[in-house]
Amino acid sequence: MVLIFADQIEGQIKKQGFEAVSYGAKIAENLGTTAEVLVLGTVDNANEALAALGKYGATKVHYASNAIFDTFDAQVYAAAIADAVAAVGANVVVFSHTTTGKAIAPRLSARLKAGLVAGAISLPDITSGFVVKKLVFSGKAFAHVGVNTPIKVISLNPNAFGVKQQEGTAEVIALDLKPMAGKITVKEVNKITGTVPLGEAELVISGGRGLKGPENWYLVEDLANEIGAATACSRAVADAHWRPHHEHVGQTGGAVAPNLYFAIGISGAIQHLAGVNRSKTIVVINKDPEAPFFKAADYGIVGDAFVVMPKIVEAVKKMKATS
Ligand SMILES: Cc1cc2nc3c(=O)[nH]c(=O)nc-3n(C[C@H](O)[C@H](O)[C@H](O)COP(=O)(O)OP(=O)(O)OC[C@H]3O[C@@H](n4cnc5c(N)ncnc54)[C@H](O)[C@@H]3O)c2cc1C
């Protein structure tokens, strides 16, 4: 059986959770088994919200609503999921390769002595063994990883498979887990509110050092506001305190996988690309035709952002007014 961990935040299942369920359901279909989901913590309108996971191919949802899971602690989660795997008898455990999945999956695989594929981008090839493709070297190469252990753990790169909907309702089953006491205490949580979380954004407008200073961020924000996009930046920009660090994307920052990544005045260093190269469409605006980002771009404009961006915003406004 394939068990998919669907992450919830503030009572809602995350979009990446729906994708992980879709992916796990396809693995289950290929293996001739069922896909079941595990949800930890309190979910709003649980019966309805969890039964709806049937739309992504789950037959059952195991729901452990203990309040201890409302505060995320990777050790507590990994121990509880290991107990759930034993209780429901799963052979394949699927996570989304989000901050949460990245923290839990290795701990779970160590507990279960299970092989782990972190950051999978394909369905397992089961024609001979169990082989999963993943990105390595910051997205510069692929590895095909064979997993030989009886239990297999996979974390799926967000947007690598997509959300697949079908007809169906899942059976919701209360799961009685006895979580271990956490070894850490969360003293304070500071939440960013009012913006689309970068990891989940479909549209991202991002700025680099080419914008010269924080006072020029209107060039990013005007377009972001027009099209309802999240804003991001390069590390150089966050290091210079032009923008907050939670906006920095790349190898040492957040990873994004939107439908559109719009890079303004960013050189496209390999460490930046590592966080954005899963975007569906990349648009680059840079005044230097030799900027490395153009090699990764689907569309590029060689030009001065201070001239080009206001024209793009104007064009978007006109298009919205006439549509
Ligand atoms: C270990 C390590 C980890 C790192 N991790 C990250 C990371 O996670 N994320 C990250 O982003 N970086 C990371 N970096 C830094 C990375 O190597 C680059 O230094 C950084 O991405 C550069 O940021 P930038 O492109 O904004 O600035 P620059 O390299 O200064 O590039 C600015 C660009 O703007 C263009 N430009 C200038 N003026 C204009 C204009 N008027 N109109 C249009 N274009 C213009 C220039 O042609 C240039 O291409 C890391 C580095 C190391 C060593």
The ligand as an ORCA input file, in Angstrom:
! r2SCAN-3c Opt
* xyz 0 1
  C      27.485     29.291     -1.498
  C      26.684     30.331     -2.209
  C      25.305     30.278     -2.152
  C      24.531     31.231     -2.837
  N      23.171     31.151     -2.782
  C      22.446     32.024     -3.512
  C      21.026     31.934     -3.546
  O      20.419     31.084     -2.894
  N      20.341     32.815     -4.314
  C      20.959     33.804     -5.050
  O      20.261     34.577     -5.727
  N      22.288     33.905     -5.011
  C      23.045     33.062     -4.261
  N      24.387     33.198     -4.225
  C      24.989     34.412     -4.842
  C      25.125     34.286     -6.351
  O      26.340     33.647     -6.663
  C      25.114     35.696     -6.985
  O      26.134     36.456     -6.416
  C      23.787     36.438     -6.806
  O      22.710     35.632     -7.235
  C      23.834     37.711     -7.645
  O      22.656     38.442     -7.482
  P      22.123     39.378     -8.639
  O      21.999     38.598     -9.887
  O      20.935     40.088     -8.103
  O      23.283     40.474     -8.727
  P      24.445     40.708     -9.849
  O      25.283     39.502    -10.003
  O      25.094     41.953     -9.404
  O      23.647     40.907    -11.193
  C      22.874     42.027    -11.490
  C      22.378     41.873    -12.920
  O      21.549     42.980    -13.223
  C      21.833     43.386    -14.553
  N      21.481     44.803    -14.624
  C      22.158     45.874    -14.111
  N      21.462     47.002    -14.359
  C      20.353     46.652    -15.044
  C      19.251     47.373    -15.580
  N      19.158     48.710    -15.436
  N      18.287     46.696    -16.245
  C      18.347     45.351    -16.398
  N      19.367     44.606    -15.902
  C      20.351     45.260    -15.227
  C      23.312     43.126    -14.748
  O      23.612     42.990    -16.134
  C      23.493     41.829    -13.974
  O      23.312     40.696    -14.800
  C      25.179     32.266     -3.559
  C      26.564     32.289     -3.612
  C      27.317     31.349     -2.956
  C      28.816     31.401     -3.052
*
